[in-house]
Amino acid sequence: MENRVTLKPEAENFIWAAGIENTFVPQVRPGHRALDEYELMGHYAHWREDLSLASEVGLQGLRWGIPWYKIEPEPNVFDWRWIDEVLPFLVEDLKITPIIDLMHYGCPLWLQREFANKDYPKYVARYAAEFARRYKGLIKWYTPLNEPIINALMCGMRGLWAPYLRGERGYIKIMMQLAKGIVRTVESIKEIDSDAIMVHVEATGLTRTIREDLIALAREEQQRSYLCYDLISGRLTHDHLLFPWLVRNGASPDDLAELQRNKIALDVIGMNFYPQWSTKQLYLDNRGRVAFRETEHEGNGFSELITDYYKRYRVPIMITETSAVGTDEVRSRWLESSVSMIKNLRAQGIPVIGYTWFPFFTMIDWRYRFSQEPLENFYLELGLYNLNREGKGKRWLETPLVAQMKNLINNPEDSIGQLLVRQEAVESLGFKG
């Protein structure tokens, strides 16, 4: 399948974006509450005001998700009324390009066993096709599924989200299902709109160790971070480093071979990176067991990580989520340093084509799902805007990062510069233009 991304080196073609947190986990069980970020943050009621902020900042793009469980409340029964209002407002009135999160976690309530249901790939592709048919001409950019790694961890490894599987076998079962669903989703959309652009978003990160005897283990852990990309792009062959691990833990060699046969081209890789969370150090704890801890809180490995993914997949890269935990000063420093690193990478010919501050405004910490404490105890301030908790006046309060972001957007030559494009690179990557 031909890559259809047009590579334009000029700084003004860079996509400045933000994202509205849109995690949907509607399934409940004793001790757990439903997690719908739109509901909890009032976005269903205040969407016009919320989306208009993106226009005020001058953003060109916005990651925005579809609550599948609300859109398809019964099998093959779709309710598009709310989406029919929102998307034309975003595209036609605000002139902002949505990057649509078709799947940001939760499945419909009627889908028994959720991602573990053998028909999940068929159902998610059907939903994607219905969306693409309805909004063809309005929507061009899609994320088929957000963060397969986190999805498989929460649903398959840790048993925290439905279908509540545990262990490596659960992780691999969910990951295989997600990969099949992504492939079928892309095929369904491309049949309807061959020019649609797929931004494959993953929770990317680095695994390091200072112990020589753990280097091989750290290398294997790093390979696992590529797992979904390798599965859907046909790189997971029988001689892949992870093939024995997958098969020993329940992955069928026939299913792996089928994914390889049905491989898809990666249009754009969407990399999510948070300086405090995305770099792990492998070590031995006090009991002599292998453990992980967060390291490099200043995001030192950001450039290395982007370079690594580009060398492996040779497709354009978009930073689809980044922000920092801490004071306005800490977050401002990360905005400045991360954009500066992207400028340097573009000057070296690494095609980073966009930058997304995520979340755009206040979100609800996922720990809300597992607690009975009041909602206000779970506001997480990572965005450019903070919720006005006084309830009077404006819904959103600007942080100093708003002016900083505006300056970056309005001065792209200084902020992210030109992308060095060599003709041989253009030809090898299959870009048009």
C-alpha positions as CSV (number, residue, x, y, z in Angstrom):
1,M,0.0,0.0,0.0
2,E,1.5,3.4,-1.0
3,N,2.2,6.0,1.6
4,R,0.0,9.0,0.9
5,V,1.6,11.6,3.1
6,T,2.8,14.7,1.3
7,L,6.1,15.8,2.7
8,K,6.5,19.6,2.7
9,P,9.7,21.0,4.2
10,E,8.5,24.5,4.8
11,A,8.1,25.5,8.5
12,E,4.6,26.8,7.8
13,N,3.4,23.3,6.9
14,F,4.1,22.0,10.5
15,I,1.0,21.0,12.3
16,W,0.6,22.7,15.7
17,A,-2.1,20.8,17.7
18,A,-3.6,20.0,21.0
19,G,-5.7,17.2,22.3
20,I,-8.8,16.9,24.4
21,E,-8.5,14.0,26.8
22,N,-11.1,11.5,25.6
23,T,-10.6,8.2,27.5
24,F,-13.9,6.2,27.6
25,V,-14.1,3.3,30.0
26,P,-17.9,2.9,30.6
27,Q,-17.8,-0.6,32.0
28,V,-18.2,-0.8,35.8
29,R,-17.8,-3.5,38.5
30,P,-17.9,-3.3,42.3
31,G,-15.5,-0.6,43.5
32,H,-15.0,0.9,40.0
33,R,-16.7,3.9,38.5
34,A,-17.3,4.7,34.8
35,L,-14.6,6.9,33.3
36,D,-15.8,9.1,30.5
37,E,-13.6,12.2,30.4
38,Y,-16.1,14.2,28.3
39,E,-18.8,13.6,30.8
40,L,-16.6,14.3,33.9
41,M,-15.2,17.5,32.4
42,G,-18.5,18.7,31.1
43,H,-17.4,18.6,27.4
44,Y,-20.7,17.2,26.2
45,A,-22.4,20.3,27.4
46,H,-19.7,22.9,26.8
47,W,-18.1,21.6,23.6
48,R,-18.5,24.9,21.6
49,E,-16.6,26.9,24.3
50,D,-14.0,24.1,24.7
51,L,-13.3,23.8,21.0
52,S,-13.2,27.5,20.4
53,L,-10.1,27.7,22.6
54,A,-8.1,25.9,19.9
55,S,-8.9,28.7,17.4
56,E,-8.0,31.4,19.9
57,V,-4.5,29.8,20.4
58,G,-4.1,29.5,16.6
59,L,-3.8,25.7,16.4
60,Q,-4.2,24.0,13.1
61,G,-5.1,20.5,14.4
62,L,-6.9,19.0,17.4
63,R,-6.9,15.4,18.5
64,W,-10.6,14.7,19.4
65,G,-12.2,11.3,20.2
66,I,-15.5,9.6,19.4
67,P,-17.3,7.9,22.3
68,W,-18.1,4.6,20.4
69,Y,-20.1,3.3,23.3
70,K,-22.6,6.2,22.9
71,I,-22.5,6.3,19.1
72,E,-23.4,2.6,18.8
73,P,-25.6,2.0,21.8
74,E,-27.0,-1.2,20.2
75,P,-25.3,-3.5,17.6
76,N,-25.4,-1.8,14.2
77,V,-27.6,1.0,15.5
78,F,-25.8,4.4,15.3
79,D,-26.7,7.8,16.8
80,W,-24.6,10.5,15.1
81,R,-26.6,13.5,16.3
82,W,-24.0,15.0,18.6
83,I,-21.1,14.3,16.2
84,D,-23.1,15.9,13.4
85,E,-23.1,19.2,15.4
86,V,-19.5,19.1,16.6
87,L,-17.5,18.2,13.5
88,P,-18.9,20.9,11.1
89,F,-18.3,23.5,13.8
90,L,-14.7,22.4,14.3
91,V,-13.9,22.1,10.6
92,E,-16.1,24.7,8.9
93,D,-16.5,27.4,11.6
94,L,-13.1,27.1,13.4
95,K,-11.1,26.0,10.4
96,I,-9.3,23.3,12.5
97,T,-8.3,19.9,11.2
98,P,-9.5,17.1,13.6
99,I,-7.4,14.1,14.1
100,I,-10.1,11.7,15.0
101,D,-9.5,9.2,17.8
102,L,-11.8,6.4,16.7
103,M,-10.8,4.2,19.6
104,H,-9.6,5.8,22.8
105,Y,-10.0,2.7,25.0
106,G,-13.6,1.6,25.9
107,C,-15.8,-0.7,23.9
108,P,-19.6,-0.5,23.7
109,L,-21.5,-2.0,26.6
110,W,-23.2,-4.6,24.4
111,L,-19.8,-6.1,23.3
112,Q,-19.4,-9.0,25.7
113,R,-15.7,-9.6,26.7
114,E,-14.9,-6.3,25.0
115,F,-11.5,-6.5,23.3
116,A,-11.3,-10.3,24.0
117,N,-14.4,-10.9,21.9
118,K,-13.4,-12.9,18.8
119,D,-15.5,-10.5,16.7
120,Y,-14.0,-7.3,18.1
121,P,-12.0,-6.6,14.9
122,K,-15.1,-7.0,12.8
123,Y,-17.2,-4.7,15.0
124,V,-14.7,-2.0,15.3
125,A,-14.1,-2.0,11.6
126,R,-17.8,-1.7,10.9
127,Y,-18.1,1.3,13.2
128,A,-15.1,2.9,11.5
129,A,-16.6,2.4,8.1
130,E,-19.9,3.9,9.2
131,F,-18.0,7.0,10.5
132,A,-15.9,7.3,7.3
133,R,-18.9,7.1,5.0
134,R,-20.8,9.7,7.0
135,Y,-18.0,12.2,7.3
136,K,-16.0,11.7,4.1
137,G,-15.0,15.1,2.8
138,L,-15.0,16.5,6.3
139,I,-12.5,14.3,8.0
140,K,-9.2,13.2,6.5
141,W,-6.9,12.4,9.5
142,Y,-7.6,9.4,11.8
143,T,-6.1,7.5,14.7
144,P,-7.5,4.0,14.4
145,L,-6.7,3.2,18.0
146,N,-4.9,5.2,20.7
147,E,-2.0,3.7,22.6
148,P,-2.2,-0.1,22.1
149,I,0.4,-0.6,24.8
150,I,-1.6,1.2,27.5
151,N,-4.7,-0.5,26.3
152,A,-3.1,-4.0,26.6
153,L,-1.6,-3.2,30.0
154,M,-4.9,-2.0,31.6
155,C,-7.2,-4.5,29.9
156,G,-4.9,-7.5,29.6
157,M,-1.9,-7.4,32.0
158,R,-3.2,-5.6,35.1
159,G,-6.9,-6.5,35.0
160,L,-8.0,-2.9,35.7
161,W,-10.3,-2.3,32.7
162,A,-12.6,-4.7,30.9
163,P,-12.2,-7.6,30.1
164,Y,-10.0,-7.7,33.2
165,L,-7.4,-10.2,32.0
166,R,-4.1,-10.6,33.8
167,G,-0.5,-11.5,33.0
168,E,1.5,-11.8,29.9
169,R,-1.0,-14.2,28.2
170,G,-3.7,-11.6,28.8
171,Y,-1.5,-8.8,27.5
172,I,-0.7,-10.6,24.3
173,K,-4.3,-11.7,23.7
174,I,-5.5,-8.1,23.9
175,M,-2.6,-6.8,21.8
176,M,-3.3,-9.3,19.0
177,Q,-6.9,-8.3,19.0
178,L,-6.0,-4.6,18.9
179,A,-3.6,-5.2,16.0
180,K,-6.2,-7.1,14.0
181,G,-8.8,-4.4,14.7
182,I,-6.4,-1.6,13.6
183,V,-5.6,-3.5,10.3
184,R,-9.3,-4.0,9.6
185,T,-10.2,-0.4,10.6
186,V,-7.5,1.0,8.2
187,E,-8.7,-1.3,5.4
188,S,-12.3,-0.2,5.9
189,I,-11.5,3.5,5.9
190,K,-9.2,3.4,2.9
191,E,-11.8,1.5,0.9
192,I,-14.1,4.5,1.4
193,D,-11.5,7.3,1.3
194,S,-8.2,6.3,-0.3
195,D,-6.7,9.6,0.7
196,A,-7.4,9.3,4.4
197,I,-4.3,9.7,6.5
198,M,-3.7,7.3,9.5
199,V,-1.8,8.6,12.5
200,H,-0.9,5.5,14.5
201,V,-0.5,6.7,18.1
202,E,1.5,4.8,20.6
203,A,2.8,5.4,24.2
204,T,6.4,5.4,23.2
205,G,9.3,5.3,25.6
206,L,12.8,4.2,26.4
207,T,14.1,1.4,28.6
208,R,17.6,1.9,30.0
209,T,19.8,0.1,32.6
210,I,23.1,0.9,34.2
211,R,23.8,-2.9,34.9
212,E,25.7,-4.7,32.1
213,D,24.0,-8.0,33.0
214,L,20.6,-6.5,32.4
215,I,21.4,-5.0,28.9
216,A,19.8,-7.9,27.0
217,L,16.7,-7.6,29.1
218,A,16.5,-3.9,28.5
219,R,16.9,-4.5,24.8
220,E,14.0,-7.0,24.9
221,E,11.8,-4.5,26.8
222,Q,12.6,-1.9,24.2
223,Q,11.5,-4.3,21.4
224,R,8.2,-4.7,23.2
225,S,7.5,-1.0,22.8
226,Y,7.5,-1.6,19.0
227,L,5.2,-4.6,19.2
228,C,1.9,-3.1,17.8
229,Y,3.7,-1.2,15.0
230,D,5.6,-4.3,14.1
231,L,2.5,-6.4,14.1
232,I,0.4,-4.2,11.8
233,S,3.3,-3.3,9.4
234,G,4.3,-7.0,8.8
235,R,7.6,-6.9,10.7
236,L,6.6,-9.6,13.2
237,T,8.1,-12.5,11.3
238,H,9.2,-15.9,12.7
239,D,12.7,-14.6,13.2
240,H,11.6,-11.6,15.2
241,L,13.2,-11.3,18.7
242,L,9.7,-11.4,20.3
243,F,8.3,-14.3,18.2
244,P,9.1,-17.0,20.8
245,W,7.7,-14.9,23.7
246,L,4.5,-14.3,21.8
247,V,3.9,-17.9,20.8
248,R,4.8,-19.3,24.3
249,N,2.2,-16.9,25.7
250,G,-0.7,-17.9,23.5
251,A,-0.2,-16.0,20.2
252,S,-1.0,-18.3,17.3
253,P,1.7,-18.6,14.6
254,D,-1.1,-18.7,12.1
255,D,-2.5,-15.4,13.4
256,L,0.9,-13.8,13.3
257,A,1.3,-15.0,9.7
258,E,-2.1,-13.6,8.8
259,L,-1.1,-10.2,10.2
260,Q,2.0,-10.3,8.2
261,R,0.1,-11.1,5.0
262,N,-2.4,-8.3,5.7
263,K,0.2,-5.7,6.7
264,I,-0.6,-2.1,6.2
265,A,1.6,0.9,5.4
266,L,2.2,3.3,8.2
267,D,1.2,6.8,7.1
268,V,2.3,8.7,10.2
269,I,3.7,7.5,13.5
270,G,2.2,9.3,16.4
271,M,4.6,9.4,19.4
272,N,3.3,10.1,22.9
273,F,6.1,11.1,25.3
274,Y,5.9,12.6,28.8
275,P,9.3,13.5,30.4
276,Q,8.4,12.2,33.9
277,W,6.8,9.0,32.7
278,S,8.2,7.8,29.4
279,T,11.8,6.7,30.3
280,K,12.3,3.7,32.5
281,Q,15.3,2.3,34.2
282,L,15.6,-1.4,34.7
283,Y,17.2,-2.5,38.0
284,L,17.1,-5.1,40.7
285,D,15.1,-4.2,43.8
286,N,15.9,-5.1,47.4
287,R,14.6,-8.6,47.0
288,G,16.7,-9.1,43.9
289,R,13.8,-8.9,41.5
290,V,13.8,-7.1,38.2
291,A,11.9,-3.8,38.6
292,F,11.4,-0.5,36.8
293,R,11.6,3.1,37.9
294,E,11.1,6.4,36.1
295,T,14.2,8.2,35.2
296,E,15.4,11.3,33.2
297,H,12.5,13.5,34.3
298,E,13.8,16.3,32.2
299,G,13.1,14.3,29.0
300,N,16.7,13.9,28.0
301,G,15.9,10.9,25.8
302,F,13.3,12.7,23.6
303,S,15.5,13.3,20.6
304,E,17.0,9.8,20.9
305,L,13.6,8.2,21.0
306,I,12.3,10.1,17.9
307,T,15.5,9.2,16.0
308,D,15.2,5.6,17.0
309,Y,11.6,5.3,15.7
310,Y,12.3,7.1,12.5
311,K,15.3,4.9,11.7
312,R,13.1,1.8,12.3
313,Y,10.0,2.8,10.4
314,R,11.1,5.5,7.9
315,V,7.8,7.4,7.9
316,P,6.8,10.9,9.1
317,I,6.5,11.4,12.8
318,M,4.0,13.5,14.7
319,I,4.3,14.2,18.4
320,T,0.7,13.3,19.3
321,E,0.9,13.8,23.1
322,T,3.3,15.6,25.3
323,S,3.2,17.8,28.4
324,A,4.8,17.9,31.8
325,V,3.8,17.5,35.4
326,G,4.5,20.4,37.8
327,T,4.4,24.1,38.0
328,D,3.8,26.5,35.1
329,E,7.6,27.1,35.0
330,V,8.3,23.3,34.8
331,R,5.8,22.9,32.0
332,S,7.0,26.0,30.2
333,R,10.5,24.7,30.3
334,W,9.5,21.4,28.7
335,L,7.5,23.2,26.0
336,E,10.6,25.2,25.1
337,S,13.1,22.4,25.3
338,S,11.0,19.8,23.4
339,V,10.2,22.1,20.5
340,S,13.9,23.1,20.3
341,M,14.8,19.4,20.1
342,I,12.3,19.0,17.2
343,K,13.9,21.9,15.4
344,N,17.3,20.2,15.6
345,L,15.9,16.9,14.4
346,R,14.2,18.5,11.4
347,A,17.4,20.2,10.5
348,Q,19.0,16.7,10.3
349,G,16.3,15.5,8.0
350,I,14.1,13.6,10.4
351,P,10.5,14.4,9.3
352,V,8.8,15.5,12.5
353,I,5.6,17.1,11.0
354,G,3.6,18.1,14.0
355,Y,3.5,18.8,17.8
356,T,0.6,18.2,20.1
357,W,0.3,19.5,23.7
358,F,-1.9,17.0,25.5
359,P,-4.2,17.5,27.2
360,F,-5.3,20.9,26.0
361,F,-7.0,21.6,29.4
362,T,-7.8,20.1,32.7
363,M,-8.5,16.3,32.7
364,I,-9.6,13.8,35.3
365,D,-6.9,11.5,36.7
366,W,-7.7,7.9,35.9
367,R,-7.4,7.0,39.5
368,Y,-10.9,8.5,39.8
369,R,-12.2,5.1,38.5
370,F,-10.9,3.2,41.4
371,S,-12.0,5.6,44.2
372,Q,-15.1,6.9,45.9
373,E,-13.6,10.3,46.6
374,P,-15.2,13.5,45.1
375,L,-14.5,14.4,41.5
376,E,-12.6,17.6,42.4
377,N,-9.9,15.5,44.1
378,F,-8.9,14.2,40.7
379,Y,-8.4,17.3,38.6
380,L,-5.1,16.9,36.7
381,E,-3.6,20.2,35.4
382,L,-1.3,19.4,32.5
383,G,-2.9,21.7,29.9
384,L,-2.6,25.2,28.5
385,Y,-5.8,26.1,30.3
386,N,-7.0,25.3,33.8
387,L,-10.6,24.8,34.8
388,N,-12.0,27.7,36.7
389,R,-13.1,25.9,39.9
390,E,-14.8,28.9,41.3
391,G,-17.7,28.4,38.9
392,K,-18.1,32.1,38.1
393,G,-17.0,33.9,34.9
394,K,-15.0,32.1,32.3
395,R,-14.9,28.3,32.3
396,W,-11.2,28.3,31.4
397,L,-8.3,30.2,32.9
398,E,-5.2,30.8,30.7
399,T,-1.8,29.6,31.9
400,P,1.4,31.4,30.7
401,L,1.8,28.5,28.3
402,V,-0.9,30.0,26.1
403,A,1.2,33.0,25.1
404,Q,4.2,30.8,24.7
405,M,2.4,28.5,22.4
406,K,1.0,31.4,20.3
407,N,4.5,32.7,19.9
408,L,5.8,29.3,18.7
409,I,3.0,29.0,16.2
410,N,3.3,32.5,14.9
411,N,7.1,32.2,14.4
412,P,7.5,28.8,12.9
413,E,10.8,29.6,11.2
414,D,12.4,30.3,14.5
415,S,10.6,27.7,16.5
416,I,10.8,24.5,14.3
417,G,12.7,25.7,11.2
418,Q,13.0,24.0,7.9
419,L,12.9,20.3,7.4
420,L,15.9,19.1,5.5
421,V,14.6,16.9,2.6
422,R,17.0,14.9,0.5
423,Q,15.6,13.7,-2.8
424,E,16.8,10.1,-2.1
425,A,14.9,10.2,1.2
426,V,11.8,11.4,-0.5
427,E,12.0,8.6,-3.1
428,S,12.7,5.9,-0.5
429,L,9.9,6.9,1.7
430,G,7.3,7.0,-1.1
431,F,6.2,10.6,-0.4
432,K,4.4,12.6,-3.0
433,G,5.2,16.2,-3.8
